Amino acid sequence: MVQYAEGSPNGELTLRTLAMPSDANAAGDIFGGWVMAQMDLACGIRAAERAKGRVVTAAVKEMSFAKPMKIGDTLCIYTHVNRVGRTSMTLKVEAWAQRYLSDLMEKVTDADFVMVALDKDGKPKPVPSEG
């Protein structure tokens, strides 16, 4: 049974992956850029589903790291579409670490990602209405 250190994740579990030695510095801390890249992948998955097509990352709003990730931790990325505009959408993304060989989950970071829907020519296109 997973135990959350503080609160619980918001959004849908979109991506889970294992932090490996190649993702870490000499002290065994996982690179922040690797965590951010996994968050971007998860946003791409969720936004493409919502846009029913190709999307790109337009912006990432403020991000700070509350806790470190270590080799062996499982990174769990949760996403939620907060706002849909004409051609863009804003997703709230949370990164949680399930600690190695443990049921403890701790929030590592969160951010707002702005994604833009594109047509086949790479031009912004309207995000379809839900339904």
C-alpha positions as CSV (number, residue, x, y, z in Angstrom):
1,M,0.0,0.0,0.0
2,V,1.6,3.3,-1.1
3,Q,2.0,6.0,1.5
4,Y,2.1,9.6,0.5
5,A,4.5,11.8,2.6
6,E,2.5,15.0,2.2
7,G,-0.9,15.2,0.4
8,S,-1.5,13.1,-2.6
9,P,-1.0,13.5,-6.4
10,N,-3.4,15.6,-8.5
11,G,-4.3,14.4,-12.0
12,E,-4.0,11.1,-13.7
13,L,-0.9,8.8,-13.6
14,T,0.5,9.3,-17.1
15,L,4.0,7.9,-16.9
16,R,6.1,5.7,-14.6
17,T,9.8,5.0,-15.1
18,L,12.8,3.9,-13.1
19,A,15.7,6.2,-12.3
20,M,18.9,4.5,-13.5
21,P,22.6,5.2,-12.8
22,S,23.0,6.8,-16.2
23,D,20.4,9.5,-15.2
24,A,22.4,10.5,-12.1
25,N,25.4,12.6,-11.1
26,A,28.4,11.1,-9.1
27,A,26.6,11.5,-5.8
28,G,23.6,9.4,-7.0
29,D,21.2,12.3,-7.4
30,I,19.1,12.2,-10.5
31,F,19.6,15.1,-12.9
32,G,16.7,17.7,-12.7
33,G,16.8,17.9,-16.5
34,W,16.0,14.1,-16.7
35,V,13.0,14.6,-14.4
36,M,11.8,17.6,-16.5
37,A,12.2,15.6,-19.7
38,Q,10.0,12.8,-18.3
39,M,7.4,15.5,-17.3
40,D,7.5,16.8,-20.9
41,L,7.0,13.3,-22.3
42,A,3.9,12.8,-20.0
43,C,2.5,16.2,-21.1
44,G,3.0,15.2,-24.7
45,I,1.0,12.0,-24.1
46,R,-1.9,13.7,-22.3
47,A,-2.0,16.8,-24.6
48,A,-2.0,14.7,-27.8
49,E,-4.9,12.6,-26.5
50,R,-6.8,15.8,-25.7
51,A,-5.9,17.5,-29.0
52,K,-6.4,14.3,-31.0
53,G,-3.2,14.9,-32.8
54,R,0.3,16.4,-32.8
55,V,1.3,18.8,-30.0
56,V,4.5,20.7,-29.0
57,T,5.7,22.2,-25.8
58,A,5.5,26.0,-25.9
59,A,6.4,26.9,-22.4
60,V,7.2,25.6,-18.9
61,K,6.3,27.8,-16.1
62,E,8.3,28.0,-12.9
63,M,9.7,24.8,-11.5
64,S,11.6,24.1,-8.3
65,F,12.7,20.8,-6.8
66,A,11.4,20.1,-3.3
67,K,13.0,16.7,-2.9
68,P,15.8,14.8,-4.7
69,M,15.3,11.7,-6.8
70,K,17.8,8.8,-6.2
71,I,19.0,5.9,-8.3
72,G,16.4,3.1,-8.1
73,D,13.4,5.4,-7.3
74,T,10.4,5.1,-9.5
75,L,9.4,8.4,-11.0
76,C,5.6,8.8,-11.3
77,I,4.2,11.7,-13.4
78,Y,0.7,12.9,-12.9
79,T,-1.0,15.3,-15.4
80,H,-4.2,17.3,-15.5
81,V,-5.4,19.6,-18.2
82,N,-6.2,22.8,-16.4
83,R,-7.2,25.1,-19.3
84,V,-7.9,24.7,-23.0
85,G,-7.6,27.8,-25.2
86,R,-8.1,27.9,-29.0
87,T,-4.9,26.2,-30.0
88,S,-3.1,25.7,-26.7
89,M,-3.7,24.0,-23.4
90,T,-2.1,24.3,-20.0
91,L,-1.4,21.2,-18.0
92,K,-0.5,20.9,-14.3
93,V,2.2,18.3,-14.0
94,E,3.4,16.7,-10.8
95,A,6.5,14.4,-10.4
96,W,6.5,12.0,-7.5
97,A,9.2,9.6,-6.4
98,Q,8.3,6.2,-5.1
99,R,11.4,5.5,-3.0
100,Y,13.5,2.4,-3.9
101,L,12.1,-0.8,-2.3
102,S,9.6,1.2,-0.4
103,D,5.9,2.2,-0.4
104,L,6.8,5.8,0.4
105,M,5.8,8.4,-2.3
106,E,7.3,11.9,-2.1
107,K,6.5,14.9,-4.4
108,V,9.7,15.9,-6.2
109,T,8.4,18.9,-8.3
110,D,5.5,20.3,-10.2
111,A,5.0,22.8,-13.0
112,D,2.6,24.2,-15.6
113,F,3.3,23.1,-19.2
114,V,1.8,25.0,-22.1
115,M,1.2,22.7,-25.1
116,V,0.1,23.8,-28.6
117,A,-1.8,21.6,-31.1
118,L,-0.4,21.5,-34.6
119,D,-1.8,20.5,-38.0
120,K,0.0,18.3,-40.6
121,D,2.0,21.3,-41.8
122,G,3.2,22.2,-38.3
123,K,0.9,25.3,-37.9
124,P,-1.2,25.8,-34.8
125,K,-4.6,24.3,-35.1
126,P,-7.7,24.6,-32.9
127,V,-8.0,22.1,-30.0
128,P,-11.2,20.1,-30.6
129,S,-14.0,20.4,-28.1
130,E,-14.4,17.4,-25.7
131,G,-16.9,14.7,-26.6
